[in-house]
Amino acid sequence: MSTPNLELVSMLRVRLKRLCQINRQRKVVPVMGIGDKIQNAAQDLGGKAKEAAGNATDNDRLKAEGQKDQVVADAKKVGQDVKDEFKRD
């Protein structure tokens, strides 16, 4: 199950990098503040907790939901990293 997650994150990273390049050409930079970073970290931790609870209770649905939350949080973090990288220039 981890391979599709890595492929999804990789695909999202490429897509976000392309969107940031387009936004940079238009002189528009998406704004992501500290509050968004905190929310994404909380979503990642929540996903890890759900996955652990799913493992402990042998609940595949809860485990999958936790993994999904982690992938979404990782994708958002990739977007933040890409934005921050373009901001440095």
Biotite code that builds the C-alpha atoms (Angstrom):
import biotite.structure as struc

atoms = struc.array([
    struc.Atom([0.000, 0.000, 0.000], chain_id="A", res_id=1, res_name="MET", atom_name="CA", element="C"),
    struc.Atom([2.958, 2.363, 0.508], chain_id="A", res_id=2, res_name="SER", atom_name="CA", element="C"),
    struc.Atom([4.007, 2.291, -3.150], chain_id="A", res_id=3, res_name="THR", atom_name="CA", element="C"),
    struc.Atom([0.792, 3.931, -4.454], chain_id="A", res_id=4, res_name="PRO", atom_name="CA", element="C"),
    struc.Atom([1.108, 6.567, -1.734], chain_id="A", res_id=5, res_name="ASN", atom_name="CA", element="C"),
    struc.Atom([4.646, 7.402, -2.848], chain_id="A", res_id=6, res_name="LEU", atom_name="CA", element="C"),
    struc.Atom([3.521, 7.530, -6.463], chain_id="A", res_id=7, res_name="GLU", atom_name="CA", element="C"),
    struc.Atom([0.661, 9.855, -5.526], chain_id="A", res_id=8, res_name="LEU", atom_name="CA", element="C"),
    struc.Atom([2.949, 12.169, -3.562], chain_id="A", res_id=9, res_name="VAL", atom_name="CA", element="C"),
    struc.Atom([5.464, 12.185, -6.414], chain_id="A", res_id=10, res_name="SER", atom_name="CA", element="C"),
    struc.Atom([2.739, 12.989, -8.942], chain_id="A", res_id=11, res_name="MET", atom_name="CA", element="C"),
    struc.Atom([1.372, 15.772, -6.738], chain_id="A", res_id=12, res_name="LEU", atom_name="CA", element="C"),
    struc.Atom([4.862, 17.196, -6.260], chain_id="A", res_id=13, res_name="ARG", atom_name="CA", element="C"),
    struc.Atom([5.339, 17.495, -10.030], chain_id="A", res_id=14, res_name="VAL", atom_name="CA", element="C"),
    struc.Atom([1.879, 19.017, -10.458], chain_id="A", res_id=15, res_name="ARG", atom_name="CA", element="C"),
    struc.Atom([2.391, 21.540, -7.662], chain_id="A", res_id=16, res_name="LEU", atom_name="CA", element="C"),
    struc.Atom([5.796, 22.531, -8.984], chain_id="A", res_id=17, res_name="LYS", atom_name="CA", element="C"),
    struc.Atom([4.227, 23.192, -12.398], chain_id="A", res_id=18, res_name="ARG", atom_name="CA", element="C"),
    struc.Atom([1.407, 25.243, -10.836], chain_id="A", res_id=19, res_name="LEU", atom_name="CA", element="C"),
    struc.Atom([3.918, 27.301, -8.880], chain_id="A", res_id=20, res_name="CYS", atom_name="CA", element="C"),
    struc.Atom([5.889, 27.954, -12.069], chain_id="A", res_id=21, res_name="GLN", atom_name="CA", element="C"),
    struc.Atom([2.721, 29.181, -13.756], chain_id="A", res_id=22, res_name="ILE", atom_name="CA", element="C"),
    struc.Atom([1.851, 31.346, -10.749], chain_id="A", res_id=23, res_name="ASN", atom_name="CA", element="C"),
    struc.Atom([5.377, 32.741, -10.693], chain_id="A", res_id=24, res_name="ARG", atom_name="CA", element="C"),
    struc.Atom([5.061, 33.773, -14.325], chain_id="A", res_id=25, res_name="GLN", atom_name="CA", element="C"),
    struc.Atom([1.840, 35.571, -13.451], chain_id="A", res_id=26, res_name="ARG", atom_name="CA", element="C"),
    struc.Atom([3.508, 37.167, -10.420], chain_id="A", res_id=27, res_name="LYS", atom_name="CA", element="C"),
    struc.Atom([1.013, 35.427, -8.130], chain_id="A", res_id=28, res_name="VAL", atom_name="CA", element="C"),
    struc.Atom([2.380, 33.398, -5.253], chain_id="A", res_id=29, res_name="VAL", atom_name="CA", element="C"),
    struc.Atom([0.013, 31.288, -3.182], chain_id="A", res_id=30, res_name="PRO", atom_name="CA", element="C"),
    struc.Atom([0.135, 32.343, 0.442], chain_id="A", res_id=31, res_name="VAL", atom_name="CA", element="C"),
    struc.Atom([0.444, 29.664, 3.068], chain_id="A", res_id=32, res_name="MET", atom_name="CA", element="C"),
    struc.Atom([0.917, 30.896, 6.586], chain_id="A", res_id=33, res_name="GLY", atom_name="CA", element="C"),
    struc.Atom([1.956, 29.273, 9.822], chain_id="A", res_id=34, res_name="ILE", atom_name="CA", element="C"),
    struc.Atom([-1.666, 28.416, 10.606], chain_id="A", res_id=35, res_name="GLY", atom_name="CA", element="C"),
    struc.Atom([-1.892, 26.276, 7.476], chain_id="A", res_id=36, res_name="ASP", atom_name="CA", element="C"),
    struc.Atom([1.347, 24.514, 8.372], chain_id="A", res_id=37, res_name="LYS", atom_name="CA", element="C"),
    struc.Atom([0.011, 23.754, 11.853], chain_id="A", res_id=38, res_name="ILE", atom_name="CA", element="C"),
    struc.Atom([-3.259, 22.405, 10.412], chain_id="A", res_id=39, res_name="GLN", atom_name="CA", element="C"),
    struc.Atom([-1.348, 20.159, 8.013], chain_id="A", res_id=40, res_name="ASN", atom_name="CA", element="C"),
    struc.Atom([0.856, 18.834, 10.813], chain_id="A", res_id=41, res_name="ALA", atom_name="CA", element="C"),
    struc.Atom([-2.245, 18.161, 12.909], chain_id="A", res_id=42, res_name="ALA", atom_name="CA", element="C"),
    struc.Atom([-3.843, 16.311, 9.989], chain_id="A", res_id=43, res_name="GLN", atom_name="CA", element="C"),
    struc.Atom([-0.708, 14.183, 9.602], chain_id="A", res_id=44, res_name="ASP", atom_name="CA", element="C"),
    struc.Atom([-0.644, 13.344, 13.313], chain_id="A", res_id=45, res_name="LEU", atom_name="CA", element="C"),
    struc.Atom([-4.362, 12.574, 13.238], chain_id="A", res_id=46, res_name="GLY", atom_name="CA", element="C"),
    struc.Atom([-3.782, 10.249, 10.307], chain_id="A", res_id=47, res_name="GLY", atom_name="CA", element="C"),
    struc.Atom([-0.996, 8.464, 12.165], chain_id="A", res_id=48, res_name="LYS", atom_name="CA", element="C"),
    struc.Atom([-3.254, 8.085, 15.191], chain_id="A", res_id=49, res_name="ALA", atom_name="CA", element="C"),
    struc.Atom([-6.084, 6.680, 13.049], chain_id="A", res_id=50, res_name="LYS", atom_name="CA", element="C"),
    struc.Atom([-3.710, 4.258, 11.364], chain_id="A", res_id=51, res_name="GLU", atom_name="CA", element="C"),
    struc.Atom([-2.342, 3.097, 14.727], chain_id="A", res_id=52, res_name="ALA", atom_name="CA", element="C"),
    struc.Atom([-5.876, 2.678, 16.082], chain_id="A", res_id=53, res_name="ALA", atom_name="CA", element="C"),
    struc.Atom([-6.825, 0.721, 12.968], chain_id="A", res_id=54, res_name="GLY", atom_name="CA", element="C"),
    struc.Atom([-3.809, -1.535, 13.415], chain_id="A", res_id=55, res_name="ASN", atom_name="CA", element="C"),
    struc.Atom([-4.572, -2.051, 17.119], chain_id="A", res_id=56, res_name="ALA", atom_name="CA", element="C"),
    struc.Atom([-8.244, -2.890, 16.522], chain_id="A", res_id=57, res_name="THR", atom_name="CA", element="C"),
    struc.Atom([-7.667, -4.738, 13.230], chain_id="A", res_id=58, res_name="ASP", atom_name="CA", element="C"),
    struc.Atom([-9.980, -2.229, 11.496], chain_id="A", res_id=59, res_name="ASN", atom_name="CA", element="C"),
    struc.Atom([-8.880, -1.940, 7.859], chain_id="A", res_id=60, res_name="ASP", atom_name="CA", element="C"),
    struc.Atom([-11.223, 0.973, 7.121], chain_id="A", res_id=61, res_name="ARG", atom_name="CA", element="C"),
    struc.Atom([-9.826, 3.097, 9.945], chain_id="A", res_id=62, res_name="LEU", atom_name="CA", element="C"),
    struc.Atom([-6.274, 2.169, 8.966], chain_id="A", res_id=63, res_name="LYS", atom_name="CA", element="C"),
    struc.Atom([-6.928, 3.182, 5.317], chain_id="A", res_id=64, res_name="ALA", atom_name="CA", element="C"),
    struc.Atom([-8.529, 6.449, 6.420], chain_id="A", res_id=65, res_name="GLU", atom_name="CA", element="C"),
    struc.Atom([-5.453, 7.236, 8.517], chain_id="A", res_id=66, res_name="GLY", atom_name="CA", element="C"),
    struc.Atom([-3.160, 6.522, 5.583], chain_id="A", res_id=67, res_name="GLN", atom_name="CA", element="C"),
    struc.Atom([-5.292, 8.764, 3.356], chain_id="A", res_id=68, res_name="LYS", atom_name="CA", element="C"),
    struc.Atom([-5.059, 11.611, 5.868], chain_id="A", res_id=69, res_name="ASP", atom_name="CA", element="C"),
    struc.Atom([-1.280, 11.233, 5.944], chain_id="A", res_id=70, res_name="GLN", atom_name="CA", element="C"),
    struc.Atom([-1.025, 11.309, 2.138], chain_id="A", res_id=71, res_name="VAL", atom_name="CA", element="C"),
    struc.Atom([-3.173, 14.451, 1.979], chain_id="A", res_id=72, res_name="VAL", atom_name="CA", element="C"),
    struc.Atom([-1.038, 16.133, 4.645], chain_id="A", res_id=73, res_name="ALA", atom_name="CA", element="C"),
    struc.Atom([2.153, 15.076, 2.819], chain_id="A", res_id=74, res_name="ASP", atom_name="CA", element="C"),
    struc.Atom([0.835, 16.513, -0.445], chain_id="A", res_id=75, res_name="ALA", atom_name="CA", element="C"),
    struc.Atom([0.062, 19.804, 1.273], chain_id="A", res_id=76, res_name="LYS", atom_name="CA", element="C"),
    struc.Atom([3.548, 19.854, 2.772], chain_id="A", res_id=77, res_name="LYS", atom_name="CA", element="C"),
    struc.Atom([5.047, 19.294, -0.676], chain_id="A", res_id=78, res_name="VAL", atom_name="CA", element="C"),
    struc.Atom([3.054, 22.285, -1.898], chain_id="A", res_id=79, res_name="GLY", atom_name="CA", element="C"),
    struc.Atom([4.402, 24.367, 0.981], chain_id="A", res_id=80, res_name="GLN", atom_name="CA", element="C"),
    struc.Atom([7.965, 23.268, 0.239], chain_id="A", res_id=81, res_name="ASP", atom_name="CA", element="C"),
    struc.Atom([7.620, 24.126, -3.436], chain_id="A", res_id=82, res_name="VAL", atom_name="CA", element="C"),
    struc.Atom([6.152, 27.539, -2.586], chain_id="A", res_id=83, res_name="LYS", atom_name="CA", element="C"),
    struc.Atom([8.911, 28.208, -0.081], chain_id="A", res_id=84, res_name="ASP", atom_name="CA", element="C"),
    struc.Atom([11.548, 27.213, -2.632], chain_id="A", res_id=85, res_name="GLU", atom_name="CA", element="C"),
    struc.Atom([10.216, 29.686, -5.176], chain_id="A", res_id=86, res_name="PHE", atom_name="CA", element="C"),
    struc.Atom([9.947, 32.367, -2.507], chain_id="A", res_id=87, res_name="LYS", atom_name="CA", element="C"),
    struc.Atom([13.720, 32.161, -1.903], chain_id="A", res_id=88, res_name="ARG", atom_name="CA", element="C"),
    struc.Atom([14.515, 33.366, -5.423], chain_id="A", res_id=89, res_name="ASP", atom_name="CA", element="C"),
])
